[in-house]
């Protein structure tokens, strides 16, 4: 709990919610009209002065009213904000939005951002993030003919990938099980860099033809592991920020929009298992977001993966509404992915 009295907390809540609604500083007279019970403007002015001194409010100009500071928004989100329940109409709208048929995981993740941006009226982004590193779990080499074989790589996240490979030099097909055993002994449960190190350590222990074949399979497996480490990030609705007065400055709007499009890999991807996280102004690591707020919700994709859907907006964001809609949307996506794996993984083709 903070050191604020109940009256100061009431005043701070009024200031935050008024500024969210109007984008205008609020003065003592307007606060008096919203306060429960009888209180004088002089008392409110004193309380406002205290809140400014304590860092919860700011006064843009000497004669102006007050606006929330990042510290004030943080207290509001943590302790003062009333959790919103979605209306039946909002719930139905989200359910209808998610009822469309989508072909695979990539499409679901990319379209989720479009859906959220429309639902909340702010720019949105989505991320497919792995909970832990992916490695090769098992190898199998299947002969096709005297000049080719299929390399099968079963990854630790249950994906199974395969590639048809040709043989430049003959290798007895009866030797492929032995080569599979060698791969499973030395190249599973390790990262791509370790795979290369192990391969080099075997270079003087393995026959030349075998080593060439091993090199190709390990190179393929390493590429799969590195690919799985890359986060997929999709952004949508960046131009939504133009409707907010905070971004009437063309340069400011351009900087944020460019960041979301050109540097989307640097958008916040919070660690941990919290279903929702809110980053306010300076709490964002990247300078491009220091005057913005980000709300990120996570959902379960399965197969050692989680999805993240984030909303970016001014610090004057309607936190209660966005959090409620985003939370329900993320919960619905978790349920959607959990239904008999109805969203098939994207197939790899050579």
Secondary structure, 3 states (H helix, E strand, C coil): CCCCCHHHHHHHHHHHHHHHHHCCCECHHHHHHHCCCCCCHHHHHHHHHHHHHCCCEECCCCCCCEEECHHHHHHHHHHHCCCCCCCHHHHHHHHHHCCCCCCCHHHHHHHHHHHHHHHHCCEEEEEEEECCCCCEEEEEEEEEECCEEEEEEEECCCCEEEEEEECCCCCCHHHHHHHHHHHHHHCCCCCHHHHHHHHHHCCCCCCHHHHHHHHHHHHHHHHHHHHHHCCEEEEECHHHHHHCHHHCCHHHHHHHHHHHHHCHHHCCCCCCCCCEEEEEHHHCCCHHHCCEEEEEEEEEEECCEEEEEEEEEECCCCHHHHHHHHHHHHHHHHHHHHCCCCCCCCCCCC
